[in-house]
Amino acid sequence: ARAHGEALGPEDLVTRHHHAPGAYARELEIPAGMCIVGKIHKHAHVNVVSKGVVLVYTAEEGLLELAAPYTFVSKPGTKRAVLAVEDTVWTTIHVTNETELEAIERDVIAPSFEALEAL
């Protein structure tokens, strides 16, 4: 059990990896109260919030509240900050033929906005 007011850290984020031919899904369990900042994705991809409620901020859309069940497509180059209002399950689904995590990240993640612009 966590003491009242104790900070949440990366070890509190459960991650599951799912592979199918031509696709990779990353499922995150985000505990209530945790704030995470996503990576910059190179390509459009599907997002599924299957449990919980989150506050999401992007430069393009500002602050939004998303409540499960909610499915949407992210545009390339989107970076978001997410605050879990309730325990949340969020899955991103990417088109890739890669199966090793490091290769998947090289395929779908841009290290910076400048690198994204160079694509």
PEBEL-V675167 format. One line per field, one symbol per residue. psi: psi as a letter, one per 20 degrees, with the letter a starting at -180 (. if undefined). burial: 1 if it has 16 or more other ideal C-beta (glycine too) atoms within 10 Angstrom, else 0. Layout:
psi=???
burial=???
//
This chain:
psi=qpqpipqqahiioppqppprojqppoppooqpippqprrophqqqppooiqapqpppqhgibpqpppqppprpqqqjppqppoohrpqpppppqoqiqipgghghhhippirhghghi.
burial=00000001000000000000000111111100110101011110101110011101010000000101010001001111011100011111110100000001100111000001000
//
